[in-house]
Amino acid sequence: HRDLEFYSHCLRAASPIIFLTDSVGRYLYHYLACALDLEFSPDPFSPPNETNSDSIRCNTAVSKSKGIRLQHVAAHGLTTPGFPPSVQSAVLRLELDRLNLNKGSTPTLIINPGLWDVAYGVMKRYENELGVMMREMGRLLGEGKLNRVRFLGITQVHPGLYEGLGADVEKQYMTQTRVEMIARSQSRVVLKSNSSAIRYVNLFDLSRTRGDDPLLPQDMRHYGPGVTREMVRVLLDSICQEN
């Protein structure tokens, strides 16, 4: 296995790296930042009355000595109310402006739309909306606003772990069958992308049978350190193939 020194070198070349992801991607961001011993910074746009450090979302991790910058931006589903691809694209463009990049420092983008759509979205619209988002990624690449895109495949859920699922209205549609439908749509849309800068990172197969390592005993969708480490390793290998 490659070591952190190797990954640090190629992440420096790929920086800044923006995670436009849901909570699964946020855990990968935090794991990677901690493994690299980066320094977390509170969101400068948090309300000034939020003095409790636990309530301030640390969405940036930086190491000036290593030359690595990671940033997390919360994303939602492509077919959930209020968060269409156009909204998420606008948020991303604002984040790119916020970065105040120096010339030649073009970000790497990591995205993973899917689980919100499984829980709250309209499945029959997903593939079309994913196509809309991928075309926007192509435009950002063409404009020189992005260097590369890594699309994290949807991760499997494990409903058998959650004893209260039957009474949880918000999660009753979060089934393995719906996840598998999203995974197939992702394969069709992302894998046929004509851009060599867009690559699919298959986390679905990695997580499909890994209900043995939940983040918490009844957590059906987030993974513990073992699976998270494997996911981060697969992501890093995909990023570092180009460096």
HELIX and SHEET records of a PDB file:
HELIX    1   1 LEU A    4  ALA A   14  1                                  11    
HELIX    2   2 SER A   23  ALA A   35  1                                  13    
HELIX    3   3 SER A   53  SER A   55  5                                   3    
HELIX    4   4 PRO A   85  ARG A   98  1                                  14    
HELIX    5   5 LEU A  115  TYR A  120  1                                   6    
HELIX    6   6 MET A  123  GLY A  142  1                                  20    
HELIX    7   7 PRO A  159  LEU A  161  5                                   3    
HELIX    8   8 LEU A  165  ALA A  167  5                                   3    
HELIX    9   9 VAL A  169  LYS A  171  5                                   3    
HELIX   10  10 GLN A  176  VAL A  190  1                                  15    
HELIX   11  11 PHE A  204  SER A  207  1                                   4    
HELIX   12  12 PRO A  225  CYS A  240  1                                  16    
SHEET    1   A 7 GLU A  39  SER A  41  0                                        
SHEET    2   A 7 THR A  60  SER A  63 -1                                        
SHEET    3   A 7 ILE A  68  ALA A  74 -1                                        
SHEET    4   A 7 ILE A  17  THR A  21  1                                        
SHEET    5   A 7 THR A 108  ILE A 111  1                                        
SHEET    6   A 7 ARG A 148  LEU A 152  1                                        
SHEET    7   A 7 ILE A 198  VAL A 201  1                                        
END                                                                             
